[in-house]
């Protein structure tokens, strides 16, 4: 089905481009993963690019959603639709760049985030008559390519940087509107991609094109579709043999030898001067250094042997957070066959998505493999699949612990099944339901019996949360304002108030009115210290024979999670 073309590079075009890019990368992800041999043959470039764009899409959609709430009439009539007084181009491209920055994964994803940031800097600064025309897109592509090169400590030709530069150069030679410029950029990038094996020995040995470059061509194809209404002929990446993933990996091993053992990625709040010093220190520690961002927020990516030193360098520069450290384990370019003794699979494992560090520790102590879902950053199906693989078991029970992750978790389970893993998805809607399921888990039972017992325990647990409204909104309990305390029971807003303890007590009373034997309270870092004591006292005084257990959830988003079983 043909896409309705956008005439100008406005906010709606940004939204369309991001959505088309995500869909295209979803289709191409496995192919891109399979040809990933540089800088590390870890087979995740397609997945990393997908996750990076997914974060950009979420940020753009949030801007549109927030604007719809802000502009909605207060008399109950229908809110204005997209395109009528919607967000500005600056709002949309700013959200796109910020979303990509905070969600960037891997070397190529980090570079893509800088490319999008470079485009956003130009497009957001132009006048309405300038940025919507083809020459505005030309300048944006040119600045994007230049800023991406500056972000990489040691640029290498034959990579996504080469493809980006070729796209910008081809766009500069085009005339006409955004559609013509986008088409020229795509064709230039496609030609450059075909030439990458001749520029980089690791690609030539493996018989593949650059994976990151392939991903950028895919994103530019989505840009063409945005302005023409039709996608160009799909990239049949020259020399890209999907079935040669193992061959390419082995070729990289033979040529590259030993390298750093860890990939370290983190977001960093720091001043420009401190980041300049950080670049020098990290460059001395390892390789594949990419530092992108600006205006006080940066995404840092580096391959090192001493992961602790890389994080410490970030601490000296500012405040690092969302730290991800990945060991280049079995099957990457940094290990030899002699170092790869096969690890025996466990018979059964539980994989759970958890919203805070405290709960992650609790689940881990109980034997689960955890995936941390930070507030506002739900994991993608690719991350869930990776967590299932990390569990290294023949049978896996998957606990999404979020109603909105149901479809994502189902897609991940289906993918894992194609890899020979038996997966059962228990549709837990809250981490407290996951706690109840994990409490009855017994790996010695037959798989089906274990799944039934865990499902029953989760289903018998009512769940609630207390949180703070971020903006004005219409809820099942009425209109709330930004800053109001909300009590949600089984996913629906049931209480709106001003005091955390009062709202929490009202929620608990409503839940226990239907009976219960055990109350589980999970406190977030921002919850008042007195809340737990107040609720425990209330249960003791008003509900005989009901026990209470309290956990610290850490930075879990909600002030309080409540479970009643």
Buried (B, 14 or more C-beta within 10 A) or exposed (E): EEBEBBEBBBBBBBBBBBBBBBBBBBEBBBBBBBBBBBBBBBBBBBBBBBBBBBBBBBBBBEBBEBBBEEEBEEEEEEEBEEEEEBBBBBBBBBBBBBBBBBBBBBBBBBBBBBBBBBBBBBBBBBEEEEBBBBBBBBBBBBBBBBBBBEBBBEBBBBBBBBBBBBBBBBBBEBEEBBBBBBBBBBBBBBBBBBBBBEBBBBBBBBBBBBBBBBBBBBBBBBBBBBBBEEBBEEBEBBBBBEEBBEBBBBBBBEBBEEBBBBBBBBBBBBEEEBBEEBBEBBBEBBBBBBBBBBEEBBBBBBBBBBBEBBBEBBEEBBEBEBBEBBEBBEBBBBBEEEEEEEEEEBEBBBBBBBBBBBBBBBBEEBEBBBBBBBEEBBBBBBBBBBBBBBBBBEBBBBBBBBEEBBEBBBBBBEBBEEEEBBBBBBBBBBBBBBBBBBBBBEBEBEBEEBBBBBBBBBBBBBBBBBBBBEEBBEBEBEEBEEEBBBBBBEBEBBBBBEEBBBBBBBBBBBBBEEEBEBBBBBBBEBBBEEBBEBBBEBBEEEBEEBEBEBBBBBBBBBBBBBBBB
